[in-house]
Amino acid sequence: MDAWETHENSWRPASRPASPDWDPEDAAEIARLRARELELAEALVYHRYWTEFAPGDVQAARDALKHHREQEPASTAS
């Protein structure tokens, strides 16, 4: 990544040196991946599946989906 410094009047000055071997191709790939991440996040958040729930129940449904593997009983393979 490029080097950066906070403004001289920042409440907490900070800086970082440039990453070694950072080039424009790396920056373009990071931008592409971040755009894809945003695209996928929007697809999840705005998926029509969530319209099946009352607005007050959406968060609980998302939490249940997030933790569904923790709720599954352990399989008993013989």
Residue, then its C-alpha position, 0 to 999 in steps of 0.5 A: m500500500d502507499a505510504w500515508e501520514t495523518h494531517e499535522n493537526s490530527w489529535r493522534p498523529a500516525s503514519r505508515p511507510a509504503s509496502p515493499d513492491w507495491d505497484p499500480e497492478d496491486a492497487a487495481e487488484i485490491a480495488r477489484l476485490r473490494a468492489r466484488e466484496l461490496e457486490l456480494a454483501e449487497a446481494l446477501v443483504y438485499h436478497r428477496y429471502w429476507t422479505e419473507f420475515a417481518p421487519g422486526d424478525v429479520q435480525a433474528a433470522r440472520d443470526a439464526l442463519k449465521h449460527h445454523r451449524e452450531q445448532e445442528p445435532a452432531s451426526t452419529a456415524s457408525 
